[in-house]
Structures are given as structure tokens and as C-alpha cells.
Amino acid sequence: MKKTKSHKNFVSNEDISIPIFKNKWLDKLTRTHIAVPVSMFILYAIGLIVYTKYSTDLSNLQVLGLFIGGWLFFTFAEYMVHKNVYHMKPKTKIRKKITYTMHGIHHDYPKDKSRLAMPPVLSIFVGTVLLLLFELVLDIYSFSFLAGFLTGYAAYLLVHYTVHVFHPPNNVFKALWTNHAIHHYQDNTILFGVSSPLWDYILGTVPKQKNTRKQVEVSGGV
């Protein structure tokens, strides 16, 4: 299916998965079931909290505050990475290839269930790098903070999977479906927050046209 001017900015809106790499083993590493990375991040977060309680003198209130702070920081990181990394302007062929591999293929095939979450190998790498960075900056406060960050990450993965696979509910959470549908099917320069619209409102990347949401719902985007 060719891209048209009717805001259908995708190649296929069916649950199909095309290869990214010619090597079949390398290509398999780009796919995963949603339960795998989500379970990894949740278990990692629980382990970090347990380690904090047994290895530091931080109070429960401090742990809770750091956990919430880490989750909030994730929502900001989610927004910034989505906007400035996944949607950076492909000025060179190499950058174009990188952005397409990371995110462009998801926009072309938004219903591909196997690529709605970070693959396990990359999940382990990211979790390890984050632990080293946070520990370098925050010392003993890093473990609870990272636990919140990783829980936010798991929540993001679940929300992202859910809005692409299931029909929207008739409650306040429907806004998450509508926001992401606008980003995919109408305008990919707005609404970069998936798990939360907080930073879209703060940083001014919400739709300017009042009827945008209604147009998406009518067109079947959600």
C-alpha cells in the first residue's frame, strides 16, 4: 500500500512483520513478545528496591520519593528520546537507515506486535548502562531512582502495546489511544508522549486544531 495524502502515513495497518536485516538470526533479535521485556524490567525494579532496603539506610519515604522521581524522569526521557532521537531529521543515508531501523519501520507497520517493545538483548544492555550511569551520579540513591525509571519503562511498553493492539476504552484512558493515533496517522511532529501526555502539554506539542481528535476517531485511527 502506498502512502497517500489522506494522512494514512503507513505501509500496512495489518499485523505483519517484514525483515529489517538479511541475516535471519540478527533479524530475530529485533522481535520479542511484550511479556519478555516488561517482566525483565519489573523484576529488575523489584530487585533494586530489595537491594536498597537491605544495603542502605534510606527510609521508606526516601525510597518512595526516589521511586516516584525516577518514574517521572522516565516520562521526560521517553518524550525527549521519541522526539529527538526516533524522529530526528535524516540528513544522511546512515542516519536515515538508523532512524528507520529504530522507529521508522514501526510507523510503516504500526500493528506489528513483534516490534512493539524493546528486544531482550537491548533491554539488558540499556538496564546495565542506566544502572552504571545513575550509580555514578546518585550513588546509593540510584537504586530506588532506577527502580522507578524501569517501572515507568515497563508501563510505557504496556501502554504502547495496548494502544496498538486493543480497542480504546470509553473512559479517561481513551486519550492515550487518541493521542498516539494522531501521532501515527495524522501528524508525527506532535504528541510524543505515549505513556503520559504531560510533557506534550509542558513543551507545546499538542494539536493546535480542536477538531483533530474527532477527525482521527472518525477515520478509524483509534
NUDO-146643 format. One record per atom (N, C-alpha, C): x, y, z. Coordinates in steps of 0.2 Angstrom, whole numbers, padded with zeros to 4 digits, always signed. Example, Ala and Ser with C-alpha at 12.3 -4.5 7.8 and 13.67 -1.06 7.14 Angstrom:
<sites>
+0066-0028+0039 +0062-0022+0039 +0066-0016+0039 +0064-0011+0035 +0068-0005+0036 +0064+0000+0039 
</sites>
This chain:
<sites>
+0004-0006+0000 +0000+0000+0000 +0004+0006+0000 +0003+0011-0005 +0007+0017-0005 +0005+0022+0000 +0009+0026+0002 +0007+0032+0007 +0003+0037+0003 -0002+0039+0005 -0006+0044+0002 -0007+0050+0006 -0010+0055+0003 -0011+0062+0006 -0017+0062+0011 -0020+0056+0012 -0026+0056+0016 -0024+0054+0024 -0018+0056+0025 -0015+0055+0032 -0014+0048+0034 -0014+0043+0029 -0013+0036+0031 -0005+0035+0030 -0002+0038+0035 +0006+0038+0034 +0008+0031+0037 +0007+0026+0033 +0009+0019+0035 +0009+0015+0028 +0013+0009+0028 +0013+0005+0023 +0008+0000+0023 +0007-0003+0029 +0002-0008+0031 -0001-0007+0038 -0007-0007+0039 -0010-0007+0046 -0013-0013+0048 -0010-0019+0045 -0011-0026+0047 -0005-0028+0052 -0007-0034+0055 -0001-0037+0059 +0003-0041+0055 +0008-0038+0052 +0013-0041+0048 +0019-0039+0050 +0025-0043+0049 +0031-0041+0051 +0036-0042+0045 +0039-0037+0043 +0044-0038+0037 +0051-0038+0040 +0056-0041+0037 +0063-0042+0040 +0067-0035+0039 +0071-0033+0044 +0075-0027+0044 +0082-0029+0041 +0084-0035+0044 +0091-0037+0042 +0090-0043+0037 +0095-0044+0033 +0096-0050+0029 +0097-0056+0033 +0101-0056+0038 +0103-0061+0042 +0097-0063+0046 +0095-0069+0046 +0088-0071+0049 +0089-0071+0057 +0095-0073+0059 +0096-0073+0067 +0097-0066+0069 +0100-0061+0066 +0100-0054+0068 +0093-0051+0068 +0090-0053+0063 +0083-0050+0062 +0078-0053+0068 +0079-0059+0070 +0075-0062+0075 +0076-0058+0082 +0082-0055+0082 +0084-0051+0088 +0080-0044+0089 +0077-0042+0083 +0073-0036+0083 +0066-0037+0085 +0064-0043+0087 +0057-0045+0088 +0057-0048+0095 +0051-0047+0099 +0050-0050+0105 +0043-0050+0107 +0041-0054+0112 +0034-0054+0114 +0034-0049+0120 +0029-0045+0121 +0029-0039+0125 +0030-0042+0133 +0028-0048+0134 +0029-0050+0141 +0036-0051+0143 +0041-0052+0138 +0048-0053+0140 +0051-0047+0143 +0052-0041+0139 +0055-0035+0142 +0051-0032+0148 +0045-0033+0148 +0041-0030+0154 +0042-0034+0160 +0043-0040+0159 +0044-0045+0165 +0051-0043+0168 +0056-0042+0163 +0063-0041+0165 +0064-0034+0168 +0060-0029+0166 +0061-0023+0169 +0057-0023+0176 +0052-0026+0177 +0048-0026+0183 +0052-0030+0188 +0055-0036+0186 +0059-0040+0191 +0065-0036+0193 +0068-0033+0188 +0074-0029+0189 +0073-0023+0195 +0067-0020+0194 +0065-0015+0198 +0064-0017+0205 +0061-0023+0206 +0059-0026+0212 +0066-0028+0216 +0071-0031+0212 +0077-0032+0214 +0081-0026+0217 +0080-0020+0213 +0084-0014+0216 +0081-0012+0222 +0074-0012+0223 +0071-0010+0229 +0073-0014+0235 +0073-0021+0234 +0075-0025+0239 +0082-0024+0241 +0087-0023+0236 +0094-0022+0237 +0094-0015+0241 +0090-0010+0240 +0091-0004+0243 +0089-0005+0250 +0084-0008+0252 +0081-0009+0259 +0087-0013+0263 +0090-0018+0260 +0095-0022+0264 +0102-0019+0264 +0103-0015+0259 +0110-0012+0259 +0111-0005+0260 +0106-0001+0261 +0107+0006+0263 +0102+0008+0269 +0103+0014+0271 +0099+0016+0277 +0094+0021+0275 +0092+0021+0269 +0087+0025+0266 +0080+0023+0270 +0076+0028+0271 +0070+0027+0274 +0065+0025+0269 +0059+0022+0271 +0054+0020+0266 +0051+0026+0262 +0051+0032+0266 +0049+0038+0262 +0054+0041+0257 +0060+0040+0259 +0065+0042+0254 +0065+0037+0248 +0064+0031+0249 +0064+0026+0244 +0058+0027+0239 +0052+0029+0242 +0046+0030+0238 +0047+0037+0234 +0050+0042+0237 +0051+0048+0234 +0056+0047+0228 +0061+0043+0229 +0066+0042+0223 +0062+0038+0218 +0058+0033+0220 +0055+0029+0215 +0050+0033+0211 +0046+0038+0214 +0042+0042+0210 +0046+0047+0206 +0051+0049+0208 +0056+0054+0204 +0058+0050+0198 +0060+0044+0199 +0063+0040+0194 +0058+0039+0188 +0052+0038+0190 +0046+0036+0186 +0045+0043+0182 +0044+0049+0185 +0043+0055+0182 +0049+0057+0177 +0055+0055+0179 +0061+0057+0175 +0060+0052+0168 +0057+0046+0169 +0057+0042+0163 +0052+0045+0158 +0046+0048+0161 +0041+0051+0156 +0045+0057+0152 +0049+0060+0155 +0053+0065+0152 +0058+0062+0147 +0061+0057+0149 +0066+0054+0144 +0062+0051+0138 +0057+0048+0140 +0053+0045+0134 +0051+0050+0129 +0049+0056+0131 +0047+0061+0127 +0053+0063+0123 +0058+0065+0126 +0064+0068+0123 +0067+0063+0118 +0068+0056+0120 +0070+0051+0115 +0066+0050+0109 +0059+0050+0110 +0054+0049+0105 +0055+0055+0100 +0055+0061+0103 +0055+0067+0098 +0062+0068+0095 +0067+0068+0099 +0074+0070+0096 +0078+0064+0093 +0077+0058+0095 +0081+0053+0093 +0077+0049+0087 +0071+0046+0089 +0067+0042+0085 +0065+0046+0079 +0064+0053+0080 +0061+0057+0074 +0066+0063+0072 +0072+0061+0073 +0077+0066+0071 +0077+0066+0063 +0079+0072+0061 +0079+0073+0054 +0085+0069+0050 +0083+0064+0046 +0088+0060+0042 +0092+0064+0037 +0097+0068+0039 +0101+0072+0035 +0106+0068+0030 +0108+0062+0033 +0112+0057+0029 +0109+0051+0028 +0112+0047+0023 +0109+0040+0022 +0110+0035+0028 +0115+0036+0032 +0117+0032+0038 +0112+0034+0043 +0110+0040+0044 +0106+0042+0049 +0099+0040+0047 +0097+0040+0041 +0090+0038+0038 +0089+0031+0040 +0095+0027+0039 +0094+0020+0040 +0094+0018+0047 +0097+0022+0052 +0097+0021+0059 +0090+0023+0061 +0087+0028+0059 +0081+0030+0062 +0075+0026+0059 +0076+0023+0053 +0071+0019+0051 +0071+0012+0055 +0077+0010+0056 +0078+0003+0060 +0075+0004+0067 +0077+0010+0070 +0074+0011+0077 +0067+0012+0077 +0064+0016+0073 +0057+0018+0074 +0053+0019+0067 +0057+0020+0062 +0053+0021+0055 +0049+0015+0053 +0052+0009+0054 +0048+0003+0052 +0042+0003+0057 +0042+0005+0063 +0036+0005+0067 +0030+0009+0064 +0032+0015+0061 +0027+0019+0058 +0024+0016+0052 +0029+0013+0048 +0026+0010+0042 +0022+0004+0043 +0023+0000+0049 +0019-0006+0051 +0017-0005+0058 +0013-0001+0060 +0011+0001+0067 +0008-0005+0071 +0005-0010+0067 +0001-0015+0070 +0006-0022+0071 +0012-0021+0069 +0017-0027+0070 +0018-0028+0078 +0015-0033+0080 +0015-0035+0088 +0022-0036+0090 +0026-0039+0085 +0033-0042+0087 +0038-0036+0088 +0036-0030+0086 +0041-0025+0087 +0038-0019+0090 +0034-0020+0095 +0031-0015+0099 +0034-0014+0106 +0040-0018+0107 +0043-0017+0113 +0051-0019+0112 +0055-0016+0116 +0062-0017+0116 +0064-0024+0116 +0068-0027+0111 +0071-0034+0112 +0075-0035+0118 +0075-0042+0121 +0078-0043+0127 +0085-0041+0127 +0089-0043+0122 +0096-0041+0122 +0097-0034+0123 +0093-0030+0120 +0094-0022+0120 +0092-0020+0127 +0087-0024+0130 +0084-0022+0136 +0089-0023+0142 +0093-0028+0141 +0098-0030+0146 +0104-0025+0146 +0105-0023+0140 +0111-0018+0139 +0109-0011+0141 +0102-0009+0140 +0100-0002+0142 +0100-0002+0150 +0097-0008+0153 +0097-0008+0160 +0103-0008+0164 +0108-0011+0161 +0115-0011+0163 +0118-0004+0163 +0118-0001+0157 +0120+0006+0156 +0117+0011+0161 +0111+0010+0161 +0107+0015+0166 +0109+0014+0173 +0110+0008+0175 +0112+0007+0182 +0119+0010+0183 +0124+0009+0179 +0131+0012+0179 +0130+0020+0179 +0126+0023+0175 +0126+0030+0175 +0123+0033+0181 +0117+0030+0183 +0113+0033+0189 +0118+0032+0195 +0121+0026+0196 +0125+0025+0202 +0131+0030+0202 +0134+0032+0196 +0139+0036+0196 +0137+0043+0198 +0131+0045+0197 +0128+0052+0198 +0125+0052+0205 +0121+0047+0207 +0117+0047+0213 +0119+0043+0218 +0124+0038+0217 +0127+0034+0222 +0121+0030+0225 +0120+0029+0232 +0116+0025+0235 +0108+0027+0233 +0107+0033+0231 +0100+0035+0229 +0098+0032+0222 +0103+0029+0218 +0102+0027+0211 +0098+0021+0211 +0098+0016+0216 +0094+0010+0215 +0087+0011+0215 +0084+0015+0220 +0077+0017+0220 +0075+0021+0214 +0079+0026+0212 +0078+0030+0207 +0077+0026+0200 +0082+0021+0199 +0082+0017+0193 +0076+0012+0194 +0074+0010+0199 +0068+0006+0200 +0062+0009+0197 +0061+0016+0199 +0055+0020+0197 +0056+0021+0189 +0062+0022+0187 +0063+0023+0180 +0061+0017+0176 +0063+0011+0178 +0062+0005+0175 +0055+0003+0175 +0051+0005+0181 +0044+0003+0181 +0040+0008+0176 +0043+0014+0176 +0040+0018+0171 +0041+0016+0164 +0047+0013+0162 +0048+0010+0156 +0043+0004+0154 +0042+0000+0159 +0038-0006+0159 +0031-0004+0157 +0029+0002+0161 +0022+0005+0160 +0021+0007+0153 +0027+0011+0150 +0027+0013+0144 +0026+0008+0139 +0030+0002+0139 +0029-0003+0135 +0022-0006+0135 +0019-0007+0141 +0012-0010+0141 +0007-0005+0138 +0008+0001+0139 +0003+0006+0136 +0004+0006+0128 +0010+0006+0126 +0012+0006+0119 +0009+0000+0115 +0010-0006+0118 +0007-0012+0116 -0001-0012+0116 -0003-0009+0121 -0011-0009+0122 -0014-0005+0117 -0011+0001+0116 -0015+0006+0111 -0014+0004+0104 -0009+0000+0103 -0009-0003+0096 -0013-0009+0094 -0014-0013+0100 -0017-0020+0099 -0025-0020+0101 -0027-0016+0106 -0033-0016+0108 -0037-0010+0107 -0044-0011+0106 -0048-0005+0105 -0048-0001+0111 -0049+0006+0110 -0049+0011+0116 -0055+0010+0121 -0054+0011+0127 -0060+0010+0132 -0064+0017+0132 -0070+0017+0134 -0074+0023+0135 -0073+0026+0142 -0067+0028+0143 -0065+0031+0149 -0060+0036+0148 -0057+0039+0154 -0052+0044+0153 -0046+0042+0149 -0044+0035+0150 -0038+0032+0147 -0039+0032+0139 -0045+0033+0136 -0045+0034+0129 -0041+0039+0126 -0039+0044+0130 -0035+0049+0127 -0028+0047+0125 -0026+0042+0128 -0019+0039+0126 -0020+0035+0119 -0025+0032+0118 -0026+0029+0111 -0027+0035+0106 -0031+0040+0108 -0032+0045+0103 -0025+0049+0101 -0021+0051+0107 -0015+0054+0106 -0010+0051+0101 -0010+0044+0103 -0005+0040+0099 -0007+0039+0092 -0014+0039+0091 -0017+0038+0084 -0015+0044+0080 -0016+0050+0083 -0014+0056+0080 -0007+0057+0078 -0003+0054+0082 +0004+0054+0081 +0006+0050+0075 +0003+0044+0074 +0004+0039+0069 +0000+0041+0062 -0006+0043+0063 -0010+0043+0057 -0011+0050+0054 -0010+0055+0058 -0011+0062+0056 -0005+0066+0056 -0001+0067+0061 +0005+0071+0062 +0010+0069+0066 +0016+0066+0064 +0021+0063+0068 +0026+0068+0071 +0024+0075+0070 +0028+0080+0073 +0025+0083+0080 +0020+0079+0082 +0017+0081+0089 +0015+0075+0093 +0013+0076+0099 +0011+0071+0104 +0016+0065+0104 +0022+0066+0107 +0027+0061+0108 +0027+0057+0114 +0023+0060+0119 +0022+0056+0125 +0017+0050+0124 +0019+0044+0125 +0015+0038+0124 +0012+0036+0131 +0015+0035+0136 +0013+0033+0142 +0010+0039+0146 +0011+0045+0144 +0009+0051+0148 +0009+0057+0143 +0004+0061+0143 +0004+0067+0139 +0007+0073+0142 +0010+0072+0148 +0012+0078+0152 +0017+0082+0149 +0022+0080+0146 +0027+0084+0143 +0025+0087+0136 +0020+0084+0133 +0017+0087+0127 +0014+0093+0129 +0011+0094+0134 +0007+0100+0136 +0012+0105+0139 +0017+0103+0143 +0023+0107+0145 +0027+0110+0139 +0029+0106+0135 +0033+0108+0129 +0030+0110+0123 +0023+0110+0123 +0019+0113+0117 +0019+0109+0111 +0018+0102+0112 +0017+0098+0106 +0011+0094+0106 +0006+0098+0108 -0001+0095+0107 -0005+0098+0101 -0010+0095+0098 -0013+0098+0092 -0016+0105+0093 -0015+0109+0088 -0017+0116+0089 -0024+0116+0086 -0026+0111+0082 -0033+0111+0079 -0038+0108+0084 -0043+0110+0086 -0048+0107+0091 -0051+0101+0088 -0052+0101+0081 -0056+0095+0079 -0051+0089+0077 -0045+0090+0078 -0040+0084+0076 -0042+0078+0079 -0044+0078+0086 -0046+0071+0089 -0052+0068+0086 -0057+0072+0084 -0063+0070+0081 -0061+0067+0074 -0057+0070+0070 -0055+0068+0064 -0052+0061+0064 -0048+0060+0069 -0044+0053+0070 -0049+0048+0072 -0054+0049+0076 -0059+0044+0078 -0063+0042+0072 -0065+0047+0068 -0070+0046+0063 -0066+0042+0058 -0060+0043+0056 -0056+0040+0051 -0054+0033+0053 -0055+0031+0060 -0054+0024+0062 -0047+0024+0064 -0043+0029+0066 -0037+0029+0068 -0036+0026+0075 -0041+0026+0079 -0041+0023+0086 -0046+0017+0086 
</sites>
